């Protein structure tokens, strides 16, 4: 259980523009009852544009770059440095907000059931880094976004919330992704807020989540 004596401390990991980080920063600032605060932002690229959001908000940054094609030993050392860098700020929850690296069980064990991710599809459909492109290529009429807890498989952990987004005639990867982001910017902060208030319960593959006073329960 997360402590009620202080705001839940949030670490956010990004790789790119950080629009979900911005949404989370805005939500924690605008809602006095959010129950959490972003205490550190981590990135795997020093040039990640989203770091500007952290700088503007006065949030410390931890940058650990990983060279493309790095071998297993290099990746393990990189992940250890990243985890230690975040741990220095004593986070309770780690939020992957457009973070394009796979994290190992060793990383996840530091924050059990407290690492969550947002993904631009209705999982388990279209896992992986090119979910929006894959949805368009497959010709689906509806896609969406999923917020889930992270496990050792890619885009696989227990689902906290999902919302559908229609695929419109003439959609490109860019236009569809931008509409998905609008939903992500609302759904990700809502799920983080639920974690901050200890309103998430996990039973195997199923998660019970209370986003706004209404509990979505797993099947018996």
Order of alpha helices (4+ residues) and beta strands (2+ residues): beta-alpha-beta-alpha-beta-alpha-beta-alpha-beta-alpha-beta-beta-alpha-beta-beta-beta
